[in-house]
Amino acid sequence: MNKLVKIISASAVAGAVLVTGSVMAETEPDAAIEYRKALMATVGGNMKASALIIKGQVEHKDALAAHARGIAAAATLAPAAFKQNTHGMGSEKTTSNENVWKDWDKFSAGLKSLETEATKLADLAASGDMAAAGKQLGEVGKTCKACHDANRDK
C-alpha cells in the first residue's frame, strides 16, 4: 500500500509540474500577437523588396537571395508563432481571425505551403535566374493571399 501511495504521489507531482510548466510557457497574449505581427512584417517587407528588385525598380539584384532567404526563414518560424490561440485575448490589435485556431490543421498546412514556396524562391534567387525568381515570387504571393483571405478579418 505504501508503494502505491508513493507512485500516486509521484505521478501527481509530475502532472503538476507538467501542467505548471505548460501554463508558465504561455506567452502573454499581447506579446504573442506583437511577435506574430513582427514576423509577418518581415515576410511582407522582404516580399516588397524582392518585387522591387525583380521589377527592376531598384538596383539591388545581389540582395534578392537574402530577401528570399528572409521570407523562407520567417515562414519556418510562423507555425510556432501562431500556435498559441490568442483569439479575443489581449488588447493588441490583430487581423487574425478565429479560423487560425478553429481549423489549425488547414492553417498550418497553409504555412507549410508558404515555407515550401519561399524555399523554392530562395533557391531560384540564389541561382540568379531573375525570370524564374519573379515567377516564383508570384507563387509565394498567391500562397500569402490564400491564407489572408481565409484567416484575416478585413
C-alpha positions in Angstrom: 0.0 0.0 0.0 2.8 2.4 0.9 4.4 1.8 -2.5 1.1 2.6 -4.2 0.8 5.9 -2.3 4.4 6.8 -3.4 3.6 6.0 -7.0 0.4 8.0 -6.9 2.1 10.9 -5.2 5.0 10.9 -7.6 2.5 10.9 -10.5 0.6 13.8 -9.1 3.7 15.9 -8.6 4.9 15.1 -12.1 1.5 16.0 -13.5 1.5 19.3 -11.6 5.0 20.1 -12.9 3.9 19.4 -16.5 0.7 21.5 -16.1 2.5 24.3 -14.4 5.3 24.2 -17.0 2.9 24.5 -19.9 1.0 27.3 -18.2 4.2 29.2 -17.5 5.3 28.6 -21.1 2.3 30.5 -22.4 3.2 33.9 -23.7 1.1 36.9 -22.6 -1.4 37.4 -25.4 -0.3 40.9 -26.4 3.3 39.9 -26.7 2.4 36.8 -28.7 0.4 39.0 -31.1 3.1 41.6 -31.4 5.7 38.8 -32.1 3.4 37.4 -34.9 2.9 40.8 -36.4 6.6 41.5 -36.4 7.3 38.1 -38.0 4.7 38.6 -40.7 6.0 42.2 -41.3 9.4 40.5 -42.1 7.7 38.4 -44.7 5.9 41.4 -46.1 8.9 43.6 -46.2 11.0 41.0 -47.9 8.3 40.4 -50.4 8.1 44.1 -51.2 11.9 44.4 -51.5 12.0 41.3 -53.7 9.3 42.7 -56.0 11.1 46.0 -56.4 14.3 44.2 -57.3 12.6 41.8 -59.8 10.7 44.6 -61.4 14.0 46.5 -61.9 12.8 49.4 -59.9 15.9 49.3 -57.6 19.4 48.1 -58.4 19.9 45.5 -55.7 19.9 42.3 -57.6 22.7 41.0 -55.4 20.3 41.3 -52.4 17.4 39.2 -53.9 18.7 36.0 -52.4 19.0 37.5 -49.0 15.4 38.8 -49.1 14.2 35.4 -50.4 16.0 33.6 -47.5 14.4 36.1 -45.1 10.9 35.1 -46.4 11.8 31.4 -46.1 13.2 31.8 -42.6 10.2 33.7 -41.3 7.9 31.1 -42.9 9.7 28.4 -40.9 9.1 30.3 -37.7 5.4 31.1 -38.4 3.8 27.8 -37.1 5.3 28.2 -33.7 4.4 31.9 -33.6 0.7 31.2 -34.3 0.3 28.0 -32.2 -0.9 29.9 -29.1 -4.5 30.7 -29.5 -5.0 34.4 -28.7 -8.3 35.0 -30.4 -10.3 37.5 -28.4 -7.5 38.0 -25.9 -5.3 40.9 -25.1 -5.6 44.5 -26.2 -3.1 44.4 -29.1 -4.9 44.9 -32.4 -4.7 41.9 -34.8 -6.4 40.9 -38.0 -6.1 37.2 -37.4 -9.5 35.6 -37.1 -10.6 32.5 -35.2 -10.2 30.3 -38.3 -6.4 30.2 -37.5 -7.1 28.1 -34.4 -10.5 26.7 -35.3 -9.0 24.7 -38.1 -5.4 24.5 -37.1 -4.6 21.7 -39.5 -5.7 23.7 -42.5 -3.9 26.9 -41.3 -0.7 25.1 -40.5 -0.8 23.4 -44.0 -1.0 26.9 -45.5 2.0 27.9 -43.5 3.8 24.8 -44.7 2.9 25.8 -48.3 4.4 29.2 -47.7 7.6 27.7 -46.4 7.8 25.3 -49.4 7.2 28.1 -52.0 9.5 30.5 -50.2 12.3 27.9 -50.2 11.9 27.5 -53.9 12.1 31.2 -54.3 15.3 31.3 -52.2 16.9 28.6 -54.4 15.9 30.4 -57.6 17.1 33.8 -56.3 20.4 32.2 -55.3 20.8 30.8 -58.9 20.5 34.3 -60.3 17.6 33.4 -62.6 15.6 36.6 -62.3 12.8 35.5 -64.6 12.2 32.2 -62.7 12.5 34.0 -59.3 10.0 36.6 -60.5 7.5 33.8 -61.4 8.1 32.1 -58.1 7.6 35.3 -56.2 4.2 35.3 -57.7 3.6 31.8 -56.4 4.6 32.9 -52.9 2.3 35.9 -53.2 -0.6 33.5 -54.1 0.1 31.4 -51.0 0.1 34.6 -48.8 -3.2 35.8 -50.4 -5.0 32.4 -49.9 -4.1 32.4 -46.2 -5.0 36.0 -45.7 -8.4 35.6 -47.5 -9.3 32.7 -45.1 -7.7 33.8 -41.9 -7.7 37.6 -41.6 -10.5 40.0 -40.7 -10.9 42.7 -43.3 
